[in-house]
Amino acid sequence: MKKLETVKIKAETKRKLRKLIWELEAKYERKFSFDDAINYLLEERERKKPELLEKVFGAVSGASLHEELRAERQKDEERAKRKFSA
């Protein structure tokens, strides 16, 4: 058996995942776990065409979305460190 991890999520996120689980269980007529639901969402994301999403959501010409996301994530991490470090 693989090692299980604990992930903290907001109550609203849990509610949305629970709703997805109910929909998946109704559609596929079997039990689903939170892990199954998260993996389902990840697989769905991989099936989507990222280039189409960039076009639809107006990616900045000449800029790498991955680099922009990484830079923003770094800023978030720095803000969190300042806010929660004593």
Phi, psi and omega per residue, in radians:
M1 nan 2.415 -3.140
K2 -1.347 2.643 -3.137
K3 -1.179 2.359 3.100
L4 -1.680 2.564 3.137
E5 -2.070 2.765 3.059
T6 -1.799 2.321 3.117
V7 -2.193 2.253 3.109
K8 -1.539 2.254 3.098
I9 -2.349 2.782 3.097
K10 -1.235 2.715 3.129
A11 -1.029 -0.678 3.136
E12 -1.120 -0.696 3.103
T13 -1.133 -0.725 3.106
K14 -1.087 -0.722 3.114
R15 -1.067 -0.748 3.127
K16 -1.148 -0.713 3.085
L17 -1.124 -0.720 3.115
R18 -1.061 -0.745 3.108
K19 -1.073 -0.751 3.097
L20 -1.077 -0.729 3.128
I21 -1.043 -0.783 3.127
W22 -1.056 -0.739 3.133
E23 -1.122 -0.756 3.125
L24 -1.132 -0.719 3.128
E25 -1.110 -0.692 3.119
A26 -1.181 -0.707 -3.102
K27 -1.235 -0.784 -3.026
Y28 -1.771 -0.061 3.095
E29 0.930 0.815 3.045
R30 -2.682 2.896 -3.132
K31 -1.322 2.508 3.059
F32 -2.207 2.534 3.074
S33 -1.802 3.030 3.046
F34 -1.077 -0.663 3.103
D35 -1.058 -0.760 3.107
D36 -1.057 -0.758 -3.116
A37 -1.133 -0.743 3.131
I38 -1.140 -0.753 3.095
N39 -1.110 -0.652 3.078
Y40 -1.036 -0.823 3.132
L41 -1.094 -0.700 3.126
L42 -1.150 -0.721 3.120
E43 -1.162 -0.674 3.095
E44 -1.081 -0.704 3.133
R45 -1.098 -0.703 -3.127
E46 -1.168 -0.525 -3.135
R47 -1.301 -0.427 -3.129
K48 -1.247 2.688 3.128
K49 -1.556 1.899 -3.096
P50 -1.059 -0.579 -3.130
E51 -1.154 -0.575 3.086
L52 -1.206 -0.717 3.105
L53 -1.086 -0.698 3.103
E54 -1.071 -0.726 -3.139
K55 -1.155 -0.792 -3.100
V56 -1.148 -0.744 -3.073
F57 -1.627 0.189 2.998
G58 1.199 1.009 3.090
A59 -1.066 2.506 3.141
V60 -1.240 2.257 -3.125
S61 -1.127 2.294 3.087
G62 1.457 -0.103 -3.131
A63 -1.855 2.486 3.110
S64 -1.535 2.110 3.133
L65 -1.100 -0.635 3.141
H66 -1.105 -0.767 3.125
E67 -1.134 -0.704 3.121
E68 -1.130 -0.756 3.107
L69 -1.085 -0.765 3.125
R70 -1.078 -0.748 -3.141
A71 -1.125 -0.743 3.118
E72 -1.160 -0.657 3.110
R73 -1.122 -0.704 3.105
Q74 -1.069 -0.741 3.096
K75 -1.077 -0.734 3.104
D76 -1.053 -0.770 3.132
E77 -1.085 -0.740 3.136
E78 -1.130 -0.728 3.094
R79 -1.093 -0.727 -3.140
A80 -1.120 -0.716 3.122
K81 -1.080 -0.778 3.133
R82 -1.127 -0.690 -3.076
K83 -1.261 -0.698 -2.995
F84 -1.830 -0.080 3.090
S85 -1.532 2.531 -3.076
A86 -1.742 nan nan
